[in-house]
Amino acid sequence: MNATSLDIIKRALAAAEFGEEPDDALLEALQNGNLDYPIEDLEYDSLQTMEFCISIELSTGAQFTEAVFSSCKTLTDVATWLADQSRSSDNLTADA
């Protein structure tokens, strides 16, 4: 995972928390670069989920829908999705 993916995830988490710091366990995991944090442990309501998704969409230009979010079991899955989107974007640019 690259630093950009981690930064995008951190911004999305902050957006979902309405600018507040995430809980201590999540902060510690992020500081250690550990994204195996379970999505269900975020305990997001529908508004927080949408804020998370919109933040990723604004950062990447790719549609990170609620369905994509729901398919992710950990933040590692989100990072993998971001990497896949980046590769897809690079391939489209190379083909042009």
C-alpha positions, 0 to 999 in steps of 0.5 A: 500500500502506498502513502497516498492510499493511506492518506485517502483512507485517513481523510475518509475516516475524518470525514465520516467522523465529521472532522473528529479523530477516530477512536484510539484503537483505530488511530494506533492501527493507522499509525502502525500502517495496519489496515486490518481494522474491521469495517464493522468496528467503525460502527458507521451509521448511513450518514457516516458511510456516505461521508466516507464514500464521498470523501474517497470519490472526491479524492480519486474521481472513482465511484466508491459506492455504498455497495463497494463499502459494504463489500469491504471487510477491513480497511485493507480491502479499501486500500486494495480497491484504491490500488485497483482503481489506480492500476485501472486508471494507469492502464486507461491512460497508457492505452490512450 
